Every structure is written in structure tokens, then in C-alpha cells.
Amino acid sequence: MLGGSAGSFKTIFSIVRRFEADLNKAVLIVIHRKKNFLSEIEKLFAENIRIFFKEISDKDKVEPNVAYIAPANYHVLIEKEGVFSLDVSDAVWYSKPSIDVTFDSAAEAFGADCTAILFSGANQDGAQGLLRLRSKGALTIVQDPADAEMTAMPAAAININAAEYVLSTQEILELLNK
Amino acid sequence: METLTPTVTSSQLNEVIDLVKQIYGFDFSFYSKASLKRRVARILMLRKMEFYDLKHTLVNDNLFFQYFLEEVTVNVTEMFRDPSFYRAVHDQVIPYLSTYQHIKIWSAGCSSGEEVYSLAILMNQSKLGKKSFIYGTDINTEVLKEARKGIYSLRKIKGYAENYQLAGLKGSITDYFTMMYDAATIHNELKNNTLFSVHNLISDNVFNEFQMISCRNVFIYFETELQEKILELFYNSLCSHGFLCLGSKETIRSEHFRNKFKTINHRENIYQKIGA
């Protein structure tokens, strides 16, 4: 799972581009963005990555070899049965989709089976969710604030000790290659 | 490590579901569990309650149950949410609807009425206001009171201006409201074509025949089996060739209903009933 806000797109994009079509894992991307505008983000992903790409619809199955993106103006939750549920309740940290909401429910549904990375952003979304993932034994990584365009989000996660590793983009890429 | 906000376990959630079903007759068994858990955990946090408090209060306090119902059923909505949906209705559904003598529309799970009034504005601009009538239903009596009033904060209405423009409508959203201080009241001309009443999609039946049903961002809170059951209710509530509008991320998945509805718009999930 990859979560990011302002200043995270390029980094997340460069990581997802490296995934092979037969990665054998499901990838979930949660990026804050504005509602109503069919953003260029979906297009860029769909046209430039090798792994199959899908914007989530309600009750889609979580399947390997697919990169899912949370739709704008919805929260994404994961059910224990391995399906996505969407939710339109209030924004969290002014964000919908919220990274906290998705990370929290992933911690409940999949726990230690997850790897989660939190990237650049200007608010605190994702920190609590990452902490919950870590408490369930998931591998949690935070982009090194020194390496991030916006430091607030990674710093918030590091402050509450939600990160097992704090890594630069380069180091994240190396780790994911292993 | 810092402390985390409270969580609710699956067995605790089942306890609450059973309690509410036994005492109040509301059945949440087939709601999407991840969202429901989050809603219940939120009540624990907002009310600074322990889980046993919640159970005790649910059993003994009717008023608390009203609050509980309002909190667990998500009531966040916007006027003209997903403007492209309204454009699609205007371009693909309204030409068909305009051929009917009377147009009855059902907004199922209407919450505080924003979608009902948005549709009323759309019908009005399409010069179909006089022959259309919109029924808004919800399981929650409190939000229906808000809907009937048709009064929203001016700040909120102004916040919908962008949706309104993107929906391709003429003039300004404020043309349909009377402003007084920081409140905006929907014009009577629109309100007169609406009726709000309690209806429970899970336990209540067909109550009228409609040319169009809009049920957007409600199915996301239901498990697939329950969605199917409600699709049956909608099918039986539509006139032949009537339209069903689901949310833009809600699709008809089963073979059974794919054969009963034709897709009119893939992106907005607008369907048309096949058969009588």
C-alpha cells in the first residue's frame, strides 16, 4: 500500500512503474486529490505501468497483479473477505480518500500481510493508520522527510513511532526490489 | 507508542447488531462490516464510551438509539454530487422522461434532501417541473425533518456552486434559494414537487411505480447479497423502461440483474429496466 499527498505523486509513480505485471501482490494507491476533476493521475498510471491498473469500484475483489487506486471523494475500506468497500463519510484530515481510513481497515483485514509506505504530504493523514498497521505486525516504511517535498506527513508518522524504516526514495526502491 | 483511537472487534460488532435487531427491529446484519465498525468506533470516541457503556445505553435509552442510527448511517451528501451524473441524466434520461404524462422519481436513501432538491432543480430547468414529482425516503426520521425544511447554511450552498456549474446548469444555484442571514431556503415552487417519508430498503416493500429511481452511494454500505435483494425491490418499483441510477462506483454485478437492466451510461452507472 502506498499513501501520499502533496508532493508524493512523482515518487509513487516511479515506484509503481517498476512493478512487473506478474508481481504476485495487490498494490493499493491512496493519493489525496481534488474531487470532480477526472484527474490526469488515473490516465498517467493506466498508460504507463506494466501491472494491471484499476480505479476501485465498490465490492471489487482484492486480487494479485492489480494496482488499485482509491477514487476521488470516497474513502476505501477493506473487508475481511478480501473485497473493497467504499464510504462517503466526512473527510479525515480534510482528505477523502483518507490514508488513515484505508490503513486502519487494512490492519484489521490483513494485518501482518501488508507492507505500507507513507510519502510526502502537508498534513497528518496516514500516521495513525500506519501505527495501527505496525502494531499488527505489518512492515511500515516512511519516506525520509529530508527526501520528501512536504515533510509534515512523514514527520507525523515518525513522531508517533509508526515507521519501522525511514528511507529515501532510492532506498525504498532497493528494498522493494528484494 | 502513542495510543490509538478505539477499535471494535468483529464479535463486538455482532453483539451490537444483534441488540439493535432485537430491541429496535433495525437489521444491520448485511451492512459492509468495515464501514460499520468504523462508525461504531467513532461513537465510542465521540461519546468517550467504553464498549459495555454502549451496549447498556443502547438497551436503556431510546433517544440514544436515534443518535446511534444517525451516526452509523452515513449522512454526508452534497447538492449535485458528481456533476457528470447530472449532465448524463440531462442528456440521456430526460429526453425519454419528457414523453411521460407524469414523472415520478424516487430518491432512495435521500438523507437531508440535497439530491432531491438537485433533481428538482434539474427537472425545473428542463421545463418538466410541473409534471414531475420526487419522493425522498430514508430510514432515519431525523434527517428527513431536515430534508422537509429545505434549509441549508448559506456557506454550504455556496460550496455547491462549483458542482452546479460543472453540472452544466444555467444561472446560479442561489437562484433557487431565499437567503436570510446565513440560511438558504429552497423555493416553495420546488419544494411543492417533493415528498419525504420513512422507508426502510431492507424491510419495506414497493410503495409506488416510478419512471426513475436514484440510489447513489447507498449500496456501498451493503454486502452484495443485500444489494441484490434491493435491486429486486427497485426492479419491481420501476415502470417498464424505467431508469435506475446507482453511484458512479456502484455496479450491477450479478448475471441475473445484468439481464434485467440495460446499461445506459457505464461511467455513471445509469440503467434502464428491460421487460414489464
Interface residues (C-beta under 8 A of the other chain):
Chain A: N36 I56 S57 D58 K59 P71 N73 Y74 L77 I78 E79 K80 S85 L86 D87 V88 S89 D90 V101 D104 S105 E108 A109 Q128 L131 R132 S135 I160 N161
Chain B: M1 E2 L4 T5 T7 S10 S32 K33 A34 S35 K37 R38 R39 V74 V76 T77 R81 D82 P83 E162 N163 L166 N217 F219 I220 Y221 T224 Q227 G247 K249 E250 T251 R253
